[in-house]
Amino acid sequence: MALFFDATWFDQRLRLLGLGRASIAATLNIPEPEVEALFKDQRELKPTEVVTLAALLAVPVTELTRRAGAGTVAPETEPAAPFEARMDAVEQAMQRLEERMSRVESLIARAVETTQAIRADLPPRE
């Protein structure tokens, strides 16, 4: 279990980048409840997650490790993949988030249209 996870810093960093906690879930390929566990000091980041999350947040691994809590460790060596490859993974995760958001917006638009059509068919109130 990590101790002293700096949730405020992580939320501020996400906000600065126009992201949310769902971005962490998508990038690390973990369910959102696990992200919430991270923010509540109930789950530690794995070393590979440290590197990936640092890339998402555009901060050095050492900074992320310091902010993620006492039990967080970075990998002993940098991953073999170059930074660009890690960024590609982050960008793919962001693309998946954008696609999900587009689907949600489409569903909302259809729900509004359906609601308006139903209201138009109702008799007027007296």
Secondary structure, 3 states (H helix, E strand, C coil): CCCCCCHHHHHHHHHHCCCCHHHHHHHHCCCHHHHHHHHCCCCCCCHHHHHHHHHHHCCCHHHHHHHHCCCCCCCCCCCCCCHHHHHHHHHHHHHHHHHHHHHHHHHHHHHHHHHHHHHHHCCCCC
